[in-house]
Amino acid sequence: MKICVTGDSILMSPLPAAYTGMKDVKGFIGQADVRINNLEMVLSDYDRFAATFCGGLWLTAPAARLDDVLQYGFNCFGFANNHTMDYSYGGLESTLAALKERNAPVCGAGMSLAEATAPATVKTENGTVAVLCITSTCDDAARAGDAGHAIPARPGVNMLRHSETFAVNAAHMKALEEIAAATHINGRINNSKRGGYTVSKPGVFNLGTLEFVQDETEGKRSTPHALDMARMKNAIQTAKKTNDYVVVCFHSHEIKGDEDEEPDYFIEEFAHACIDWGADAVVGSGTHQIKAIELYHGRPIFYSIANFIFQSEKPAELPCDYHDRYGIDRSKTAAEALFIRSAGGTRGLETEFKNYKGLVPMIEFEGKVLKRIRIKPVELGFYQENKDLKGLPHNASETVAKDILATLQHLSAPYGTEFLFHDGLIEVVLAP
């Protein structure tokens, strides 16, 4: 069984005639039985109202862009990310409808929490693979919900919630208490606690919505939500009973400290748990950068394979909320507003080459044995003279491929993961 997973796809404009990078990338993906992509855009004809929140900016494009993405040969899509609900319930419905019309299996979002949690199943001559998708990054209003006694289910995404606490020493805790007393920042939450509407946590001090505990070892701590963990445990174990392999894809922008390349503590806990529950591979994306690879109990965890198609600066239309957010005149077009926000294209994600590098892993099993992991390094046209090619995947040059290898070696060293490089591909060294 060969399973290929690609990163986030944000395709806002048609594939140009000058794009020649598809052949090699598609050829590699096509070697797999199961070919998974994370769709990070809403499909609509610009006829769905925008949510009050978005995943950074509001991303939508016509369903024809899905047809372009399908040219790479994908037979499964994840749709749990911070942009899933950019255009509210109407955008969710139009996206799911477009995927259904094309017989493209999808997971991670749905018309109920049960549907959003349920795996997409891909049957091949080499076995059946269940794919589950979840996001830890999205507005809570995007979260799917279960039906109650008389209340119907809520559409949305399969969300992995988490909690954060910050440990500070006694002197810092005293300073926080003084700040709270001087500013009355805790007025509402204290009243809510007295009324029993907000649960008081022993040993936890609130500064507004932030939670602090006293500890001489200072730092951040994060923990996944128990209900979401229980739901995913059940989903993985249930899928394992009727499928040969289970793959979990997650989308996360949370980080441990100051560096985007570090997965948060709760993500590591979640990824390990997925393997313990029976997943055969866990693959992440989210912050747009490559992150570490870990082999845990003989199964791979990719903390981020980064972007596959990245055109976040090219939406044809934006709601007026975007203009209002940045103080831009509403008469400006989407392109003009984006140009102003980016200070003429000099700041933002689109100005850094590291956001235009990605991994395309091929995970190979023989029965239950993990036999090989090959990774195709790709670059997304950051330095292309033709700006229509920016954001589209190409074979990485040898120089860029070795740079990606060096990045993986550095980030994965704490996990003890080693790599080989030959014929333009990166291979993960497996235990004998």
N, C-alpha and C positions, 0 to 999 in steps of 0.2 A: 504494500500500500504506500503510495506517495501522496503526501498532502502539502500543498503550497499555499502559503498565506501571504497576502500583501497588505501594505499599510493603508493609510487614509487616502481616499479619493475625493478631491474637490475639483470637479471639472465644470467650468463656467461657460466655456466657449467651444465651438466645434473643433474637432481635430483638424489642423491645417494640412494642406496638401504637401507642405514642405517637411512634415514630420516623418522621419524615416526610422525612428528609434523603436517602433513597435515590434518589428520583425524579430529581433533578438530577444527582447523581453518576453514577448508572447511565446516564442519558441521554448524558452525555459519553463515558463508557467505551464505550457501545454504538455510537459512531461508528466505532470501530476494527474492522479485520479480525481482528487478533490482540489478545487481552486477557489480560494476564499478571498474576498475583498471587503474592506470596511468602507461603506458608502457614507461619506460625511457631507451630504448636502440634501436638501429637500427638493423633490421633483414637482414642479408646478408650471403653469402657464402665467405666472405672476398674478394669479387670481385668488390667492389665499391671503387673508389678513395676517399681519405679523404679530407674534407674541410680544408682550412687554419686555421680555428678556430674550437674550440670544447667546450663542456660544462665542461671542467676541464681536462678530458682526453677523447680519442676517444673510444666510446663504441659500439661494434657490436658483434652479435652472430648469429648462424644459426637459421632459422625459427623453427627448432625443439624445441628451447627454448620457443617459443610462445606456442607450444603444451603442454609443461610442465606447463606454467603459466595457461593455460586453464583448467588444471586439478582441479584448485580451484573452478571452476564453474562460471567464469565471463561471462557475456553476453553483456559487453560494455567496450570499452577502450578509454581513453584519450591519445593523443599523441602530446601534446603541452608542451615542456620542453626545457631545454638548451642543450639536447643531440639529439634532433630530426634531426638536420642537420649535425651531426658529419661526415657523409659520403656523404655530398652534395645531389644533386638532385637524383642521382642514389640510394643512401641509402634510401631516402624518398620513392621513387617509389617501391623499393623491399619490404619495410616494409608495405606499404599500400596494395601491392599485396598479401603479406602473410596473412594479416588480412582479405582481401576480399575472398581469397581462403577458409578460414575457416568460412565464413559468420559471422565474428565478427564485429559488428558496431563500428565505430571509429570516433572521432571528434578531432579538434584542429590542424590538419595539412591537406594539400591537394594540388592539382595542381593549385589552385588559392586562393585568399583571401576569395572569396565567399564560396568556398568549405571548407577552413580551419575554417571559422566562423560558418558554418552550424552545427546544432546539429545532434548527433546520436539519433535515436529514438528506444526505446524499448517498444514493445507492450506486455502487460500481461493481465491476466484475471481480474486484479484489476485496470486496467487503463493503460494509455500510458505516458511514461516519456521521455522528451527531455533532453539530456545531452550536454552541451556546455563546451568547454575546451579552456583555454588561458594561455599563459606564459608571464611573465614580464621579464624573464631572458633568454636572448639569444643574439647572435651577430645580429646586424641589418641586415646583409646580409642573415640571416635565415628567415627574415620576408616575408610572402606571400604578393602578390600584385594583384591589380585589372588590368584587361585589359584596354588599352587606345583605342583611335580611330583606330589606325592601329597596335598597339603594343600588343602582347598577354599577358595574365596574367602570374604572376610569382609564381611558386610553393614555399611552405614554411609553416611556422607556423602562427597561429593566435596569434599575439603579442600585449601585452598591453605596449605601450611605456609610459615613464614618464619623467618629468623634475625635476631637483634638483637645489635648490639655497641655499646658505649658508649665514646666517645673521651674521655680525660682527659689533663690535662697531667702533666708529670713529678712535680710535687709531690703531686698527687692520686693518681697511680699508686703512689708510695712509701707514702702513707697506706694505700691498699688492701692493699698487700703486708704492711704492719705489722699491719693488722687481721686478715688471713688467718693470719699467724703466731701471733698472740695467741689467736685463737679456734679454730684448727684446723678452720675451716669447709671447707677443701679436702682434708681427710684422705682421704675416700673417693674423691673424683675423682682425686686424685694416685695413689692405689693402683691405680685402674682404668686410668689412663694407662700406668703402668708395666707392667701386665699386657696392654696392647694392646686393652683392651675399650672404652676411650674414646679417640677420635682426638685427638691433640695438634695444635693449630692454631698455626702459626708466628706469633709476635708477639701472641698472645692470652693474656691473664691471666684466669683464672677466679676469681671470688669466689662460691663456691657454684655455682649454675647460671647466674649472670650472666657475660657475657664483656666484657672491657675491652681496649682498645688504647691505646697512648700516642700522643697527638697534641696539639699545642698548640691546635688548633681543636677545642674540646670540643663534645660533643653526642651525640645518638642516631643510629644508622644501622640501616636494616632492608633486608633483601633477600629476595625470594621464593625458594622452594625450586626448585632446578633441575629435579628430576624432575616436580614438579607443573606447572611452566611448560611443559616438553616435552610432557606429556600433554595440556594444554589447547591448545597449538599444534596438535598433531595432530588433536584433536577439532574445533577451529574450521575448520582447513583441509579436513578431510574433509567436514564439514557444508556448507561453502561449495560443494563440487563438485556437490552434489545438491539444494541449496536456493537459493532466490532471495535470501534475507536470513538473517543470523545475528545473534542477540541474546545477549549474555552478561549474566547477572544475578549479582551477588556480594553477600555478606553479610559485614560487617566491623565489629568494635568497636574495632579498633586505631587509635591516633591518634599524630600526630607528637610532640606535647608534652603540654601541660596542657589543651588545649581539645578538647572532643568534636567540634567542627565541622571539625577539620583531619584530612583523610585521611592515613594513614601513608605513608611514602616507598615502601614495597614495594607498596602498593595503587596508587599513581600509576604505578609501573613496570609492574605487571601490567595495568592498564587500557590504557596506551599500547600494550603488546605485543599485547593482544587486537585492537586496531584494526589494528595492523601485520600481524597474521596473517589479517585479513579480516573481523572482526566489523563489523557496521554500526551497532551501538549497544552501549554498556556502561552498565548501570544498577545502582547500589548501594543498599544499605539497611544497617541494623544498629544504630547507636548511638541511634536514635530521633529524631535531629535532622536538619534540612535541612543539606546541605552544598553545595559549589560545583558548578557546571556548567562543563565545558570542551569546546570544539570542537577536536578533534585530528585533523588531516589530513582535515577536512571531515566528521567523524563525531562524534556527541555522547557525552560521558562524564558521567553523573550520579553524583557521588560519594556522594550519599545523597538519596533522595526521602522518607526518613523513614517514619512509620507510616501505615497505611491504616485499620486497626481496632486499637485499643489497650486491651485489657481485662486487662492483666497482673495487676491486683489482685483479680481475680474468680474464680480457680479454685475449683470446688466442693469439691475434695478435694486433699489434699497428703500425701505420705509422711511418716512420722515423722522422717525425716532432716531435714526442714525445721525441725521443732520443736527437734530436737537441736542443729542448727547455731546457733540463736539462744537456746538455753537456755530454751525455752518448754515448759511442761507439755504432755505428749503428749495429755492429755485435752481440750485446746482444739481447737475446730473449725478448719477452714482459714481461715474468715473471722476468727475470733478471733485466730489466730496471725498473720495478715497485719496485723491492726489493731495488735497489740503490736509487731511488727517495725517498723512505720511510725510508731510513737509517736503513735497515734491519727490517722493520716493526715496527719501534719505533715512527713514526710520521705520521700525516695525519688523515683523517676521520675514517679510519679503526681501529684506536687505542683507540677510546673513546666509552664507553658503551652507552652513551646517543644517539649515532647514530644508535644503534641497539635495540631501543625501538620504538613501534609504536601503533597507534590506529586503530581499525577496528569498525567504528560506524555503527549502525543499526538505521535508521531514519524511524519512523512509523507514518503514517497518517491514519485518518479515514475521508474520504471525504477531505475537505479542512483544517481540524483541525489536528495540530501536537499533537499526543497522547503520544509518548514516544521516548526517545533516549537512547539506550543502547550501550555501548562501550566495545568491547573485547580488553583488553590490550595484546599486543604480545611482545615477545622478540625474537631477530633474531640470536640466537646461538652464541653470543659473547664469552661465557665461555665454549662452548662445547669442549671437549677434541678432538673429531673428527673434524678437521678443514674443512672437506668437508661440514659440517653442518653450518658453519659460514655464516650468511646472510640469512638463511631460517627461516620463521616465525614458532614459537612454542607458545603454551599457556604460558603466563607469569606466573611464580611462584607467590604465594601469596605475598611474600616479594617484588618482582619486581612490581606486580600489584598495591600494596599500594604505592610504590615509584612513579609510574606513576600517581596515584591519587593525591598524594601530589604535584607533579609538576603541574598538571592541576589546582589544587586549588590555588596554588601560582600565576600562570600566568594569570588565569581567574578572580582573585579577582578584578582587576580594572574594569572589565566589569560586575561585580555583579553576575557572574554565580556560582551556587552551585551544589554539586554532592552528590550522595549516592553510597555506595559500598556494594554489596551482591552477593553471589554465583559466585565470581570471576569476576563479571562485574561491570563497572562503569555506573551509570545512571545520566543523566543531570536532575536537578530539574526544572520542567517547571512551569510557572505561573499558578495559579489555574484558 
